[in-house]
């Protein structure tokens, strides 16, 4: 029974690693959707949320990996060792996305100093925005594959260090978009805002509506019981 309980706990903790990776990736997707909608205010809000999520992810992953290491040691050592492998086969690997920040955006998508047609400026700003959203999408895939790698082999990558690096690079990319697009060209950004409403806002609104409905029903039941 003790061995079975340990194996069940091991599965639960491994799933928690995946859950943390999914949450971090989900908030990067929020940032990509906010940038894709040219919504600077929402981007800044999402950056603040992302920072908080990363703090939780680093703390929780450190604890979970430590617990898993202890369980795996217990399940793979001794005469009555279990069938669990301490280092499972590695999963697929993806290269880490190259750094993307304000300097790279300005260099790769330069704006001519000479007066030009309006469409030339819009083409550059569109390209910068597309580059950042694509980079964020690629980072989502990279975070998920790295998380899977650690779930299979705890020695592969340090999750707390991984999430710290992700925080640095994602913040650099998003801040680069804010400074080279939203803040540098606010008029054009305002005209583009609202063309690609983020899906996560609709989901949040749906959840908020459900929560409000449940709260209203409970309040009504409470008033009925009191009368």
Secondary structure, DSSP 8 states (H G I E B T S, - for coil): -HHHHHHHHHHHHHHHHHHHHHHHHHHHHHHHHHHHTT-HHHHHHHHHHHHHHHHHHHHHHHHHHHHHHHHHHHHTSSTT--S--SS--------------HHHHHHHT---SS---HHHHHHHHHHHHHHHHHHHHHHHHHHHHHHHHHHH-TTS--HHHHHHHHHHHHHHHHHHHIIIIITT-HHHHHHHTTSS--HHHHHHHHHHHHHHHHHHHHHHHHHHHH-
